[in-house]
Amino acid sequence: MARSILKFKNILKFYNRNLPNQVDVLKGVDFSLNAGEMVGLIAPSGSGKTTMLNIAGLLDSPSSGTIEINGSKVFHMADEAKRQIKLSDKLATNLRRDLIGFVYQFHHLLPEFTALENVELPKLLVGKSSRRAKTEAEELLHSVGLGNRLLHKPSQLSGGEQQRVAICRALANNPKILLADEPTGNLDSDTSKEVFSILTETVKRNGMAAIIATHNTEFASKLDRIIRIESGKLV
């Protein structure tokens, strides 16, 4: 039986509760991501997709429900419950650092750093030596075909190259879960295919689980399964 590495149970997210302008973003989402599984998330704009990914990545908290990551309950709050489990900001930061990688539509690379330095940085932040961080970062960049771009800054790279560096940065500390929000949304068609292929091959090679949000049904069909979210609900 496949082991669940991320689980949502009745996740609700709302703003301005019990007010005339209450906004319900997620409406009782149940979801499970298995270890080593790649799931495509297809959703129209404004459907709650990004909120779902942010909650999965511990960047945001649900209003109620239960989240389990790697077998541990990291958030639990039943409606009106007196007992609850909620991570401190520090613990949430540590879990993100150790277990979760993020890739966004825009690369968000540090402009003053080279490609190599952008990938080295997450490794240095967890206490790896400069030599080891550099060696491992070089290996990652070589694995996505950027061995000849190590010392280039983001402004000297193409859009596809920038996104490949961003993928390497997300994988720098060997996360168990990768969350990608429209990782090819800012690229042309040919570059999108190349980056999507590199992303999925790298995730598979490293045995990670992934949720990849995309509007491209052709890309999503290549993943293990597809989920859809509309108006805050999985359909």
NORPE-V809410 format. One record per backbone hydrogen bond with DSSP energy under -0.5 kcal/mol. NH is the residue of the N-H (numbers start at 0). CO is the residue of the C=O. E is the energy in kcal/mol with one decimal. If there is no record, write none. Layout:
[[NH:CO:E] [NH:CO:E]]
//
This chain:
[[4:32:-3.0] [5:32:-1.6] [6:67:-2.4] [7:30:-3.5] [8:65:-2.3] [10:28:-2.4] [11:63:-2.5] [12:25:-2.1] [14:22:-2.3] [18:15:-1.7] [21:18:-1.9] [22:14:-2.2] [24:12:-2.8] [24:22:-0.7] [25:12:-1.6] [26:231:-3.0] [27:10:-0.9] [28:10:-2.3] [30:7:-1.7] [32:5:-3.0] [33:31:-0.5] [34:2:-3.0] [36:33:-2.0] [38:36:-0.5] [38:209:-3.0] [39:224:-2.9] [40:211:-2.4] [41:39:-0.6] [41:226:-2.5] [42:40:-0.5] [43:228:-0.5] [46:43:-1.4] [51:47:-2.5] [52:48:-2.2] [53:49:-2.7] [54:50:-2.3] [55:51:-2.4] [56:52:-2.0] [57:54:-1.5] [58:53:-3.0] [59:53:-1.2] [62:11:-2.9] [63:11:-1.4] [64:76:-2.7] [65:8:-1.9] [66:74:-2.7] [67:6:-2.2] [68:71:-2.7] [69:4:-3.1] [71:68:-1.9] [73:66:-2.2] [73:71:-0.7] [74:66:-1.5] [75:84:-2.8] [76:64:-2.2] [77:82:-0.5] [80:77:-2.7] [84:75:-2.8] [86:73:-0.8] [91:87:-2.5] [92:88:-2.3] [93:89:-2.2] [94:90:-2.4] [95:91:-2.4] [96:92:-2.3] [97:93:-2.2] [98:94:-2.8] [99:94:-0.6] [99:95:-1.4] [100:176:-2.6] [102:178:-2.4] [110:108:-0.6] [112:109:-1.5] [114:151:-2.2] [115:149:-2.5] [117:113:-2.4] [118:114:-1.5] [119:115:-2.3] [120:116:-2.1] [121:117:-0.6] [122:118:-0.6] [122:119:-0.9] [123:119:-2.1] [124:120:-2.1] [125:121:-0.6] [125:122:-0.7] [126:123:-1.7] [127:122:-1.9] [132:128:-2.9] [133:129:-2.3] [134:130:-2.3] [135:131:-2.6] [136:132:-2.3] [137:133:-2.5] [138:134:-2.0] [139:135:-2.1] [140:136:-2.5] [141:137:-2.5] [142:138:-1.9] [143:139:-0.8] [143:140:-0.7] [144:141:-1.8] [145:140:-2.9] [148:145:-2.0] [151:148:-1.4] [153:112:-0.7] [155:152:-2.4] [156:153:-1.8] [161:157:-2.7] [162:158:-2.0] [163:159:-1.8] [164:160:-2.1] [165:161:-2.1] [166:162:-2.0] [167:163:-2.2] [168:164:-2.6] [169:165:-2.2] [170:166:-1.6] [171:168:-1.1] [173:170:-2.1] [175:98:-1.1] [176:98:-2.4] [177:208:-2.6] [178:100:-2.9] [179:177:-0.5] [179:210:-2.8] [180:102:-2.5] [180:178:-0.5] [181:179:-0.8] [181:212:-1.5] [184:181:-1.6] [186:183:-1.7] [191:187:-2.7] [192:188:-2.0] [193:189:-1.8] [194:190:-2.8] [195:191:-2.8] [196:192:-2.2] [197:193:-2.3] [198:194:-2.8] [199:195:-2.5] [200:196:-2.4] [201:197:-2.3] [202:198:-2.4] [203:199:-2.5] [204:200:-2.5] [205:201:-1.6] [206:203:-1.3] [207:202:-2.1] [208:175:-2.4] [209:36:-2.9] [210:177:-2.2] [211:38:-3.0] [212:179:-3.3] [212:210:-0.6] [213:40:-2.1] [216:214:-0.9] [219:215:-2.3] [220:216:-2.0] [221:218:-1.7] [222:219:-1.8] [223:37:-1.5] [224:37:-1.1] [226:39:-3.0] [228:41:-1.6] [229:232:-2.8] [231:46:-1.9] [232:229:-1.8] [234:227:-2.5]]
//
